[in-house]
Amino acid sequence: MAKKPRTPPPPRNVQAPQQRSAPRQGRDPQRQKTILYGLAGAGLVALAVVVIVIFASGSKQKPVASGSDGAVRSAMLAAGCTFLSKPVLAPKDGKNFHDDAPTPTSKVKWSTFPPSGGGHYQAWAVWGFYTSPVNPDQVVHNEEHGGVIIWWGPDVPSSTVEKLRSFYDQTPNGMFGTPIAGLGSKIALTAWTGDPTKYYRNGYYGIGKLAICTSYDEKAFTAFRDAYRGHGPEGIPLSSDTPGTGG
């Protein structure tokens, strides 16, 4: 913060420079004070504006970059996977997704399987990588916070699950791993993306991203993770999605 300017001393009478042909106009001390205080005030306002802009730009979550879907789709198809980008179903009451799952075992309708956004329980699951199934009603809440979820069916070999765990361990913030019934021998990646400034407004509830694969492919999985992680509709920063937190 700029130092408050000291009141300037009264001007001293000095001899005008020899090169001046016209006499110097007299100075008004009070007018000088007013000008200096005005300049100082303007400087403080400008500094405050700069600080606000810096903090706002640092905290505002950027929407998913245009073209991300195309790059992810190409990577997934090259790996023999499918890829889907689909709007999330609106809340049943049109107001709050938590009301769709008043209990952890409530039956919820989602636009994709595994779920890539929508109704969920009010408490999200503790971030981590699990070998026993975690309740999807809670995991969807992790998606809302910007998480990328790794799902796999009960018939996926343990050797593949270990590869999934190694992928998770590369950078676990905002990542979640859990088996799920109904996926058989397949693996899925999901994310719930959205613009926090539009969320819940004018029927906008974000977009679900889903990729389903028959095997693990590091290049394709990395493309999905890097494109969508940390872009949840609530604008939660990844620093809040650390392993062991939540619940």
C-alpha positions as CSV (number, residue, x, y, z in Angstrom):
1,M,0.0,0.0,0.0
2,A,1.3,3.5,-0.9
3,K,2.4,5.7,2.0
4,K,0.1,8.5,2.8
5,P,1.6,11.6,1.3
6,R,2.9,14.1,3.8
7,T,1.4,17.6,3.7
8,P,3.8,19.6,1.5
9,P,5.6,22.5,3.2
10,P,4.6,26.0,2.1
11,P,6.4,26.9,-1.2
12,R,9.5,29.1,-0.8
13,N,10.0,32.2,-2.8
14,V,12.7,31.4,-5.3
15,Q,14.2,33.4,-8.1
16,A,12.7,32.5,-11.5
17,P,15.2,30.9,-13.9
18,Q,17.1,33.3,-16.1
19,Q,15.8,31.8,-19.3
20,R,12.1,32.6,-18.5
21,S,10.9,35.7,-20.2
22,A,7.5,35.8,-18.5
23,P,7.1,36.1,-14.8
24,R,6.1,32.9,-12.9
25,Q,2.5,32.8,-11.8
26,G,2.0,32.7,-8.0
27,R,1.3,29.3,-6.4
28,D,-1.8,28.5,-4.3
29,P,-0.7,26.3,-1.3
30,Q,-4.3,25.1,-0.7
31,R,-4.8,24.2,-4.4
32,Q,-1.5,22.2,-4.3
33,K,-2.6,20.2,-1.3
34,T,-5.9,19.4,-3.0
35,I,-4.1,18.2,-6.2
36,L,-1.6,16.1,-4.2
37,Y,-4.3,14.5,-2.1
38,G,-6.4,13.8,-5.2
39,L,-3.5,12.1,-7.0
40,A,-2.7,10.0,-3.9
41,G,-6.3,8.9,-3.6
42,A,-6.4,8.0,-7.3
43,G,-3.3,5.9,-6.8
44,L,-4.8,4.0,-4.0
45,V,-8.0,3.3,-6.0
46,A,-5.8,2.1,-8.9
47,L,-3.9,-0.2,-6.6
48,A,-7.0,-1.6,-5.2
49,V,-8.4,-2.3,-8.6
50,V,-5.2,-4.1,-9.6
51,V,-5.3,-6.3,-6.4
52,I,-8.9,-7.2,-7.0
53,V,-8.2,-8.2,-10.6
54,I,-5.3,-10.3,-9.6
55,F,-7.2,-12.2,-6.9
56,A,-10.3,-12.6,-9.1
57,S,-8.2,-14.0,-12.0
58,G,-6.4,-16.4,-9.7
59,S,-9.6,-17.8,-8.0
60,K,-11.9,-18.0,-11.0
61,Q,-12.1,-21.4,-12.5
62,K,-11.7,-21.5,-16.3
63,P,-14.3,-23.4,-18.3
64,V,-13.2,-26.5,-20.2
65,A,-11.2,-25.3,-23.2
66,S,-13.0,-25.5,-26.5
67,G,-11.8,-28.4,-28.6
68,S,-11.1,-30.6,-25.5
69,D,-13.9,-33.0,-26.4
70,G,-12.4,-33.5,-29.9
71,A,-8.9,-34.3,-28.6
72,V,-10.2,-36.7,-25.9
73,R,-12.6,-38.4,-28.3
74,S,-9.7,-39.0,-30.7
75,A,-7.5,-40.4,-28.0
76,M,-10.3,-42.7,-26.7
77,L,-11.3,-44.0,-30.1
78,A,-7.6,-44.7,-30.9
79,A,-7.5,-46.8,-27.7
80,G,-10.6,-48.8,-28.6
81,C,-12.8,-46.9,-26.2
82,T,-16.1,-45.1,-26.6
83,F,-16.7,-41.5,-25.7
84,L,-19.8,-39.6,-24.8
85,S,-20.5,-36.0,-23.8
86,K,-24.1,-35.5,-22.5
87,P,-26.0,-32.9,-20.6
88,V,-26.7,-33.7,-17.0
89,L,-30.4,-34.4,-16.1
90,A,-32.1,-31.6,-14.2
91,P,-32.8,-32.0,-10.5
92,K,-36.2,-33.5,-9.8
93,D,-37.4,-30.4,-8.0
94,G,-35.5,-28.1,-10.4
95,K,-33.7,-26.6,-7.6
96,N,-31.2,-28.9,-5.8
97,F,-29.5,-32.1,-6.7
98,H,-29.2,-33.1,-3.1
99,D,-33.0,-33.5,-2.9
100,D,-32.7,-36.3,-5.5
101,A,-30.9,-38.5,-2.9
102,P,-32.2,-37.6,0.6
103,T,-30.5,-40.8,1.9
104,P,-27.3,-42.5,0.8
105,T,-29.3,-45.4,-0.7
106,S,-31.9,-43.4,-2.6
107,K,-32.5,-44.5,-6.1
108,V,-31.4,-41.8,-8.6
109,K,-31.8,-41.5,-12.3
110,W,-28.7,-40.4,-14.2
111,S,-28.2,-39.6,-17.9
112,T,-25.3,-42.2,-18.2
113,F,-24.0,-45.3,-16.6
114,P,-21.7,-45.1,-14.8
115,P,-23.1,-41.8,-13.7
116,S,-21.4,-38.6,-15.0
117,G,-23.3,-36.1,-13.0
118,G,-26.8,-35.4,-11.5
119,G,-28.6,-36.3,-8.3
120,H,-26.5,-37.2,-5.4
121,Y,-26.3,-37.4,-1.6
122,Q,-25.3,-34.3,0.4
123,A,-22.0,-35.8,1.7
124,W,-19.4,-36.8,-0.9
125,A,-17.2,-39.9,-0.5
126,V,-13.8,-39.6,1.0
127,W,-11.3,-39.1,-1.8
128,G,-9.3,-42.2,-2.5
129,F,-8.8,-45.4,-4.5
130,Y,-11.0,-48.3,-3.3
131,T,-11.1,-52.0,-4.0
132,S,-14.7,-52.4,-2.6
133,P,-17.6,-50.6,-4.3
134,V,-18.3,-47.1,-3.0
135,N,-21.9,-45.8,-3.1
136,P,-22.5,-44.0,-6.5
137,D,-24.9,-41.6,-4.8
138,Q,-21.9,-40.1,-3.0
139,V,-19.3,-40.5,-5.8
140,V,-21.4,-38.3,-8.1
141,H,-21.0,-35.5,-5.5
142,N,-17.2,-35.9,-5.9
143,E,-17.8,-35.4,-9.7
144,E,-19.6,-32.2,-8.9
145,H,-16.5,-31.0,-7.1
146,G,-14.4,-31.6,-10.2
147,G,-13.3,-35.2,-9.7
148,V,-12.5,-37.7,-12.5
149,I,-13.8,-41.1,-11.5
150,I,-12.2,-44.4,-12.5
151,W,-14.8,-47.2,-12.5
152,W,-14.3,-50.9,-13.3
153,G,-16.5,-53.9,-13.4
154,P,-16.2,-57.0,-11.1
155,D,-14.7,-59.1,-14.0
156,V,-11.7,-56.7,-14.6
157,P,-8.4,-58.6,-13.8
158,S,-6.6,-57.6,-10.6
159,S,-3.5,-56.9,-12.8
160,T,-5.5,-54.3,-14.6
161,V,-6.8,-52.8,-11.4
162,E,-3.2,-52.4,-10.3
163,K,-2.5,-50.4,-13.4
164,L,-5.5,-48.2,-12.6
165,R,-4.1,-47.7,-9.1
166,S,-0.7,-46.7,-10.5
167,F,-2.5,-44.2,-12.8
168,Y,-4.3,-42.8,-9.8
169,D,-1.1,-42.5,-7.8
170,Q,0.5,-40.4,-10.5
171,T,-1.5,-37.4,-9.3
172,P,-4.3,-38.3,-6.9
173,N,-5.9,-34.9,-6.2
174,G,-9.3,-34.8,-7.7
175,M,-9.1,-38.5,-8.6
176,F,-11.3,-41.4,-7.4
177,G,-11.3,-45.1,-8.0
178,T,-14.0,-47.6,-7.3
179,P,-15.4,-50.9,-8.7
180,I,-19.1,-50.8,-9.7
181,A,-21.6,-53.6,-10.4
182,G,-23.0,-53.8,-13.9
183,L,-19.8,-52.8,-15.8
184,G,-18.6,-56.4,-16.3
185,S,-15.1,-56.6,-17.6
186,K,-15.0,-52.9,-18.7
187,I,-13.4,-49.8,-17.3
188,A,-15.0,-46.3,-17.4
189,L,-13.9,-42.8,-16.8
190,T,-16.4,-40.1,-15.9
191,A,-16.4,-36.4,-15.1
192,W,-19.0,-33.7,-14.6
193,T,-17.9,-30.4,-16.2
194,G,-19.6,-27.0,-16.1
195,D,-19.3,-23.3,-15.9
196,P,-19.7,-22.2,-12.3
197,T,-21.1,-18.8,-13.4
198,K,-24.0,-20.5,-15.2
199,Y,-24.7,-23.5,-12.9
200,Y,-28.3,-23.8,-11.8
201,R,-29.3,-20.8,-14.1
202,N,-31.6,-21.0,-17.0
203,G,-31.7,-24.8,-17.0
204,Y,-28.0,-25.2,-17.1
205,Y,-26.7,-28.1,-15.0
206,G,-23.3,-28.9,-16.7
207,I,-22.2,-31.7,-19.1
208,G,-21.3,-35.2,-18.2
209,K,-18.3,-36.9,-19.8
210,L,-18.1,-40.7,-20.1
211,A,-15.5,-43.0,-21.7
212,I,-15.8,-46.8,-21.6
213,C,-12.9,-49.1,-22.4
214,T,-12.1,-52.8,-22.6
215,S,-8.5,-52.2,-21.4
216,Y,-6.3,-49.6,-19.8
217,D,-4.5,-47.2,-22.1
218,E,-2.3,-44.6,-20.3
219,K,-2.3,-42.1,-23.2
220,A,-6.1,-42.1,-23.5
221,F,-6.7,-42.0,-19.7
222,T,-4.2,-39.1,-19.3
223,A,-6.0,-37.1,-22.1
224,F,-9.3,-37.6,-20.3
225,R,-7.9,-36.7,-16.9
226,D,-6.0,-33.6,-18.0
227,A,-9.0,-32.2,-20.0
228,Y,-11.7,-32.5,-17.4
229,R,-10.3,-32.8,-13.9
230,G,-10.9,-29.7,-11.8
231,H,-13.7,-28.4,-14.0
232,G,-16.7,-29.3,-12.0
233,P,-19.8,-27.1,-12.1
234,E,-19.4,-25.8,-8.5
235,G,-15.9,-24.5,-9.2
236,I,-14.2,-26.3,-6.3
237,P,-10.4,-26.0,-6.6
238,L,-8.3,-29.2,-6.8
239,S,-6.5,-28.3,-3.6
240,S,-9.8,-29.1,-1.8
241,D,-10.0,-32.6,-3.4
242,T,-7.1,-34.3,-1.7
243,P,-7.0,-38.0,-0.8
244,G,-8.5,-38.8,2.7
245,T,-10.7,-35.7,2.8
246,G,-14.5,-35.5,2.4
247,G,-17.4,-37.5,3.8
